[in-house]
Amino acid sequence: MTRLPARAGRYLLPGIAVALLLAACGGGDGTTIGAPAPTSTGATAPSTATSDPGTVATPTGGSENDPTTPAASPTASEGSAPATSRCHTGEFTAAFGPVDAGAGNRNATVVLTNKGGRTCTVFGYGGLQPLDAAGKPIPTLTLTRDKSRTPTLLRVAPGGKVYKPIHWTVIPSTGEKCSTPASAQVTPPDETDHITLTWSFGVVCGTIDGRPYANSAM
């Protein structure tokens, strides 16, 4: 074997080390250094939309199931027909149903009637803002969501009605304030325009609890 001069061996060994390092970095399989790792693709489960929307549309209510929910009526039903666009404020007339009084509690219903010429959808709670005699919001009276019933997508045919049960008290709890509204603004779900109704139910203490719209006043 021919022995390399000591000086040549001193330069050859670093060269070999560099070559090995480059081979390790290159991977030797054609993968470019710094390229993003391939992403795995899998089947995506189909989504199950409940709207109204509604939800919606995205549902805005709780997830509890209420076995007492009444069956769908011909004018406002859940059904499985293709979704239609939501109802707009201008397509409704609004009214309060009669009040049920007892033991310091009051129960009534907001009723929306489709006065338009098409079937549309309602889903969710909507808004209710009590107003004073000057037409200003009463800040101490607010609407809260009663989540004992899950919102349901309702298809409202022309002339059909949907109902929002509401509850309040006339005896204040500790720290609550009571006021007597002159009127109230009713806003359908997912809308910003409202309908103003006369409030003839007297004093309200604290908050007004409201359920989501349903196809029955019960």
Solvent accessible surface area in square Angstrom, and as a share of the most:
residue,aa,sasa,rsa
1,M,240,1.07
2,T,123,0.71
3,R,214,0.78
4,L,100,0.50
5,P,91,0.57
6,A,95,0.74
7,R,168,0.61
8,A,42,0.33
9,G,22,0.21
10,R,149,0.55
11,Y,151,0.57
12,L,90,0.45
13,L,124,0.61
14,P,76,0.48
15,G,41,0.40
16,I,82,0.42
17,A,59,0.46
18,V,84,0.48
19,A,58,0.45
20,L,121,0.60
21,L,114,0.57
22,L,119,0.59
23,A,67,0.52
24,A,78,0.61
25,C,72,0.43
26,G,36,0.34
27,G,52,0.50
28,G,79,0.76
29,D,105,0.55
30,G,75,0.72
31,T,87,0.50
32,T,99,0.58
33,I,124,0.63
34,G,78,0.75
35,A,53,0.41
36,P,125,0.79
37,A,81,0.63
38,P,134,0.85
39,T,122,0.71
40,S,115,0.74
41,T,130,0.76
42,G,65,0.63
43,A,113,0.87
44,T,125,0.73
45,A,83,0.64
46,P,121,0.76
47,S,108,0.70
48,T,125,0.73
49,A,94,0.73
50,T,83,0.48
51,S,19,0.12
52,D,9,0.05
53,P,4,0.02
54,G,0,0.00
55,T,0,0.00
56,V,11,0.06
57,A,62,0.48
58,T,100,0.58
59,P,59,0.37
60,T,54,0.31
61,G,22,0.21
62,G,19,0.18
63,S,104,0.67
64,E,88,0.39
65,N,139,0.72
66,D,33,0.17
67,P,132,0.83
68,T,99,0.58
69,T,61,0.36
70,P,42,0.26
71,A,95,0.73
72,A,57,0.44
73,S,34,0.22
74,P,135,0.85
75,T,59,0.34
76,A,0,0.00
77,S,31,0.20
78,E,96,0.43
79,G,59,0.56
80,S,116,0.75
81,A,58,0.45
82,P,117,0.73
83,A,71,0.55
84,T,58,0.34
85,S,67,0.43
86,R,93,0.34
87,C,3,0.02
88,H,78,0.35
89,T,11,0.06
90,G,59,0.57
91,E,31,0.14
92,F,5,0.02
93,T,67,0.39
94,A,17,0.13
95,A,51,0.39
96,F,38,0.16
97,G,13,0.13
98,P,128,0.80
99,V,62,0.35
100,D,93,0.48
101,A,64,0.50
102,G,41,0.39
103,A,103,0.80
104,G,14,0.14
105,N,55,0.28
106,R,56,0.21
107,N,63,0.32
108,A,6,0.05
109,T,17,0.10
110,V,1,0.00
111,V,23,0.13
112,L,0,0.00
113,T,27,0.16
114,N,2,0.01
115,K,123,0.52
116,G,25,0.24
117,G,78,0.75
118,R,84,0.31
119,T,53,0.31
120,C,0,0.00
121,T,3,0.02
122,V,4,0.03
123,F,6,0.02
124,G,1,0.01
125,Y,4,0.01
126,G,24,0.23
127,G,23,0.22
128,L,9,0.05
129,Q,54,0.24
130,P,0,0.00
131,L,7,0.03
132,D,51,0.26
133,A,101,0.78
134,A,81,0.62
135,G,41,0.39
136,K,126,0.54
137,P,76,0.48
138,I,17,0.08
139,P,115,0.72
140,T,59,0.34
141,L,0,0.00
142,T,61,0.36
143,L,46,0.23
144,T,53,0.31
145,R,121,0.44
146,D,44,0.23
147,K,103,0.44
148,S,58,0.37
149,R,16,0.06
150,T,43,0.25
151,P,10,0.06
152,T,33,0.19
153,L,16,0.08
154,L,2,0.01
155,R,30,0.11
156,V,0,0.00
157,A,29,0.23
158,P,66,0.42
159,G,48,0.46
160,G,1,0.01
161,K,87,0.37
162,V,0,0.00
163,Y,49,0.19
164,K,1,0.01
165,P,20,0.13
166,I,3,0.01
167,H,52,0.23
168,W,1,0.00
169,T,41,0.24
170,V,30,0.17
171,I,112,0.57
172,P,69,0.44
173,S,74,0.47
174,T,145,0.84
175,G,79,0.76
176,E,67,0.30
177,K,136,0.58
178,C,52,0.31
179,S,30,0.19
180,T,91,0.53
181,P,4,0.02
182,A,44,0.34
183,S,18,0.12
184,A,0,0.00
185,Q,42,0.19
186,V,1,0.00
187,T,26,0.15
188,P,2,0.01
189,P,10,0.06
190,D,75,0.39
191,E,28,0.12
192,T,126,0.73
193,D,94,0.49
194,H,85,0.38
195,I,36,0.18
196,T,77,0.45
197,L,26,0.13
198,T,105,0.61
199,W,11,0.04
200,S,92,0.60
201,F,35,0.15
202,G,30,0.29
203,V,51,0.30
204,V,0,0.00
205,C,2,0.01
206,G,8,0.07
207,T,52,0.30
208,I,1,0.00
209,D,48,0.25
210,G,1,0.01
211,R,67,0.24
212,P,2,0.01
213,Y,3,0.01
214,A,7,0.05
215,N,21,0.11
216,S,24,0.15
217,A,48,0.37
218,M,163,0.73
